[in-house]
């Protein structure tokens, strides 16, 4: 019988007005649609055997109904827990976004103060300055470069493409021969310099090689650019940043220095 191959999820048995005749009904699903079947049946057992059979059926049917209620209650509880978990994740994400937005505003305000003051704060990204210290590079005060006989007043301009897209930018120049690094800053004209302030013209050791490293954060993700240059009396360096990780950046910087 084809119906015997179907999995049924509900069953009901009702008496009819006709003695010894019952209607048994089954409910289930097929092809994602609800289906039902009903049959007229008569009990196999009679007399005392029938009474015992009905008692057993009633007990089993009650167990079946109770199990259905238990499964439904479990399903409802799982949905409730999933909803609570989803709301918790959503709330945590909103909290992180709010904190990030707060940090972004603080950084922008700080950068605006720096540009307004037109001075170099001489700060560098910890993700790179850590590597410099491990490799025993010294932090350079600009005045230290002035004792180099190759140092001259130069026109040295550094541009970071799409710098306005980044929440924060740090820039550093590493001198190969001197084994020192010099933190730079963003000037009022949005280019980057390595002097004390905007009013001062750059003085760098002409002919020496240096590596410029820029790091920036966009939506919390680290980006960088790295360019080796030979200092000349007039030059413009254009840097294009790309996404990386702190681990990858450390490996790249350590390979270059």
Secondary structure by P-SEA (a helix, b strand, c coil): cccccccccbbbbbbcccccbbbbbbbbccccbbbbbbbbbbbcccaaaaaaaaaaaaaaaaaaaaaaaaaaaaaaaaaaaaaaaaaaaaaaaaaaaaaaaaaaaaaaaaaaaaaaacccccccccccaaaaaaabbbbbccccccccccccccbbbbbbcccccccbbbbbbbbccccbbbbbbbcccccccccccccccccccccbbbbbbbbbbccccccbbbbbbcccccbbbbbbbbbbcaaaaaaaaaaac
